[in-house]
Amino acid sequence: YTIQRQEYTKRRYLNRPAETEVKTSASVSIQVDDGAVAHAIRKMGWRVYVTNQADLTLEQTVLAYREEYLIERGFRRLKDNPLSLTPMYLDSDKRITGLIRLMTIALRVLTLMEFHVRRKLHQAGEKLAGLYSGNPKRSTANPTTEMMLRVFRPEFAI
């Protein structure tokens, strides 16, 4: 990189004293280290898969882990809408355990409803319309439970 500094002197004018103005400019040149970039890309491509299922092949294990976003979606449903498992002050561990079990059952109901509707739509080769509030003719073959519940109770938009 290089830095250039230039000074300009302004002359005195009437009541204004003489001033010195300094202008600084910097320039940077970049060179990409292709070897380091390739090494970083190779490192980012690796994932560690651990399972206690000894009968799974490597391919089956990788395919199963690629579906892990579904599990993360369930956790998001627990923390956000529609279930909203938020930090609260409960008196005993039994109550906390009971609340989490109840929320887990509710999550299973949401997931099961979504699974059955999607499977039936796939078997029939159909799509479900009327779920999008701004576009009633838009249809989908993969509706979420939240979308379907919103149709029945619009005031509880999830």
The 8 nearest C-alpha neighbors of each residue, nearest first, counted from 0:
[[1, 27, 26, 28, 2, 25, 29, 3],
 [2, 0, 26, 25, 27, 3, 24, 28],
 [1, 3, 25, 24, 26, 4, 0, 23],
 [4, 2, 24, 23, 25, 1, 5, 22],
 [3, 5, 23, 22, 24, 2, 6, 21],
 [4, 6, 22, 21, 23, 3, 7, 20],
 [7, 5, 21, 20, 22, 8, 19, 4],
 [8, 6, 20, 19, 21, 9, 5, 22],
 [7, 9, 19, 18, 20, 10, 6, 17],
 [10, 8, 18, 17, 19, 7, 11, 20],
 [11, 9, 17, 12, 8, 18, 16, 19],
 [10, 12, 17, 16, 15, 9, 13, 18],
 [13, 11, 15, 14, 10, 16, 17, 9],
 [12, 14, 15, 11, 16, 10, 17, 9],
 [15, 13, 12, 16, 11, 17, 10, 18],
 [14, 16, 12, 13, 11, 17, 18, 10],
 [17, 15, 11, 18, 14, 12, 10, 13],
 [16, 18, 11, 10, 9, 15, 19, 8],
 [19, 17, 9, 8, 16, 20, 10, 11],
 [18, 20, 8, 7, 9, 21, 6, 17],
 [21, 19, 7, 6, 8, 18, 22, 9],
 [20, 22, 6, 5, 7, 23, 19, 4],
 [23, 21, 5, 4, 6, 20, 24, 7],
 [22, 24, 4, 3, 5, 21, 25, 2],
 [25, 23, 3, 2, 4, 22, 26, 1],
 [26, 24, 2, 1, 3, 27, 23, 0],
 [25, 27, 1, 0, 2, 28, 24, 3],
 [26, 28, 0, 29, 1, 25, 2, 30],
 [27, 29, 0, 26, 30, 1, 31, 25],
 [30, 28, 27, 31, 0, 32, 26, 1],
 [29, 31, 32, 28, 33, 27, 0, 36],
 [32, 30, 33, 29, 36, 35, 34, 28],
 [31, 33, 35, 34, 36, 30, 37, 29],
 [34, 32, 36, 35, 31, 37, 38, 30],
 [33, 35, 37, 36, 32, 38, 39, 31],
 [36, 34, 38, 32, 37, 33, 39, 31],
 [37, 35, 33, 39, 38, 34, 40, 32],
 [36, 38, 40, 34, 39, 35, 33, 41],
 [37, 39, 35, 41, 36, 40, 34, 42],
 [40, 38, 42, 36, 41, 37, 35, 43],
 [41, 39, 37, 43, 42, 38, 36, 44],
 [40, 42, 38, 44, 39, 43, 37, 45],
 [43, 41, 39, 40, 44, 45, 38, 37],
 [44, 42, 40, 41, 45, 39, 46, 38],
 [43, 45, 41, 42, 40, 46, 39, 38],
 [44, 46, 43, 42, 47, 41, 40, 48],
 [47, 45, 48, 44, 43, 42, 61, 49],
 [46, 48, 49, 45, 61, 50, 44, 64],
 [49, 47, 46, 50, 60, 61, 64, 57],
 [50, 48, 47, 51, 60, 52, 64, 46],
 [51, 49, 52, 48, 53, 60, 55, 64],
 [50, 52, 53, 49, 54, 55, 48, 60],
 [53, 51, 50, 54, 55, 60, 49, 56],
 [52, 54, 55, 51, 50, 56, 60, 57],
 [53, 55, 52, 56, 51, 59, 57, 60],
 [56, 54, 53, 59, 52, 60, 57, 58],
 [55, 57, 59, 58, 60, 54, 53, 61],
 [56, 58, 60, 59, 61, 55, 62, 48],
 [57, 59, 61, 56, 60, 62, 55, 63],
 [60, 58, 62, 56, 57, 61, 55, 63],
 [59, 61, 63, 57, 58, 62, 55, 56],
 [60, 62, 64, 58, 63, 59, 65, 57],
 [61, 63, 59, 65, 60, 64, 58, 66],
 [64, 62, 60, 61, 65, 66, 59, 67],
 [65, 63, 61, 67, 66, 62, 60, 48],
 [64, 66, 62, 63, 67, 61, 68, 60],
 [65, 67, 64, 68, 63, 69, 62, 70],
 [68, 66, 64, 69, 70, 65, 71, 63],
 [67, 69, 71, 70, 66, 72, 65, 64],
 [70, 68, 72, 67, 71, 66, 73, 74],
 [69, 71, 73, 67, 72, 68, 74, 66],
 [70, 72, 68, 74, 73, 69, 75, 67],
 [73, 71, 75, 69, 70, 74, 68, 76],
 [74, 72, 76, 70, 71, 75, 77, 69],
 [73, 75, 77, 71, 76, 72, 78, 70],
 [76, 74, 72, 78, 73, 77, 79, 71],
 [75, 77, 73, 79, 74, 78, 80, 82],
 [78, 76, 74, 82, 75, 84, 83, 79],
 [77, 79, 84, 83, 75, 76, 85, 74],
 [80, 78, 83, 76, 75, 77, 81, 82],
 [81, 79, 82, 83, 76, 157, 78, 77],
 [80, 82, 157, 83, 76, 79, 145, 77],
 [81, 83, 80, 77, 84, 76, 79, 78],
 [84, 82, 79, 78, 80, 85, 77, 81],
 [83, 85, 78, 77, 82, 86, 79, 102],
 [86, 84, 83, 87, 78, 79, 77, 82],
 [87, 85, 84, 88, 89, 83, 78, 95],
 [88, 86, 85, 89, 84, 95, 90, 98],
 [87, 89, 90, 86, 95, 91, 85, 94],
 [90, 88, 91, 87, 95, 94, 92, 93],
 [91, 89, 88, 92, 94, 95, 93, 87],
 [90, 92, 93, 94, 89, 95, 96, 88],
 [91, 93, 95, 94, 96, 90, 89, 97],
 [94, 92, 96, 91, 95, 97, 98, 90],
 [93, 95, 97, 96, 92, 91, 98, 89],
 [94, 96, 92, 98, 97, 93, 99, 89],
 [97, 95, 93, 99, 94, 98, 92, 100],
 [96, 98, 94, 100, 95, 99, 93, 101],
 [99, 97, 101, 95, 100, 96, 94, 102],
 [98, 100, 102, 96, 101, 97, 103, 95],
 [101, 99, 103, 97, 98, 102, 96, 104],
 [100, 102, 98, 104, 103, 99, 97, 105],
 [103, 101, 105, 99, 104, 100, 106, 98],
 [102, 104, 106, 100, 105, 101, 99, 107],
 [103, 105, 107, 101, 106, 102, 100, 108],
 [106, 104, 102, 108, 103, 107, 109, 101],
 [107, 105, 103, 109, 104, 108, 102, 110],
 [106, 108, 104, 110, 105, 109, 111, 103],
 [107, 109, 105, 111, 106, 110, 112, 104],
 [110, 108, 106, 112, 107, 111, 144, 113],
 [109, 111, 107, 113, 108, 112, 114, 106],
 [112, 110, 114, 108, 113, 109, 107, 115],
 [111, 113, 109, 115, 114, 110, 108, 116],
 [112, 114, 110, 144, 116, 111, 115, 143],
 [113, 115, 111, 117, 112, 116, 118, 110],
 [116, 114, 118, 112, 117, 113, 119, 111],
 [115, 117, 119, 113, 118, 114, 120, 112],
 [118, 116, 120, 114, 115, 119, 141, 121],
 [117, 119, 121, 115, 120, 116, 114, 122],
 [120, 118, 122, 116, 121, 117, 115, 123],
 [119, 121, 117, 125, 123, 118, 122, 124],
 [120, 122, 124, 118, 119, 123, 117, 125],
 [123, 121, 119, 124, 120, 118, 125, 117],
 [122, 124, 120, 125, 121, 119, 118, 126],
 [125, 123, 121, 122, 120, 126, 119, 140],
 [126, 124, 120, 123, 121, 140, 127, 122],
 [125, 127, 140, 139, 138, 120, 128, 124],
 [126, 128, 138, 139, 140, 125, 129, 142],
 [129, 127, 138, 137, 130, 136, 126, 139],
 [128, 130, 135, 131, 136, 137, 138, 127],
 [131, 129, 128, 146, 132, 150, 147, 135],
 [130, 132, 134, 135, 133, 129, 137, 146],
 [131, 133, 134, 135, 130, 129, 150, 149],
 [134, 132, 131, 135, 130, 137, 136, 129],
 [133, 135, 131, 132, 136, 137, 129, 130],
 [136, 134, 129, 137, 131, 132, 133, 128],
 [137, 135, 134, 128, 129, 138, 131, 130],
 [138, 136, 135, 134, 128, 129, 131, 139],
 [139, 137, 128, 127, 126, 136, 129, 140],
 [138, 140, 126, 127, 141, 142, 128, 137],
 [139, 141, 126, 127, 142, 120, 117, 125],
 [142, 140, 139, 117, 143, 126, 120, 113],
 [143, 141, 139, 140, 146, 144, 117, 147],
 [142, 144, 146, 145, 113, 147, 141, 117],
 [143, 145, 147, 113, 146, 109, 148, 142],
 [144, 146, 148, 143, 147, 157, 149, 81],
 [147, 145, 149, 143, 144, 148, 130, 142],
 [146, 148, 144, 149, 145, 150, 130, 143],
 [149, 147, 145, 151, 150, 146, 144, 152],
 [148, 150, 153, 152, 146, 156, 147, 151],
 [151, 149, 148, 147, 152, 153, 130, 146],
 [152, 150, 148, 149, 153, 147, 155, 154],
 [151, 153, 149, 154, 155, 150, 148, 156],
 [154, 152, 149, 155, 156, 150, 151, 148],
 [155, 153, 152, 156, 149, 157, 151, 150],
 [156, 154, 153, 152, 157, 149, 148, 151],
 [157, 155, 153, 149, 154, 152, 145, 148],
 [156, 81, 80, 155, 145, 149, 146, 148]]
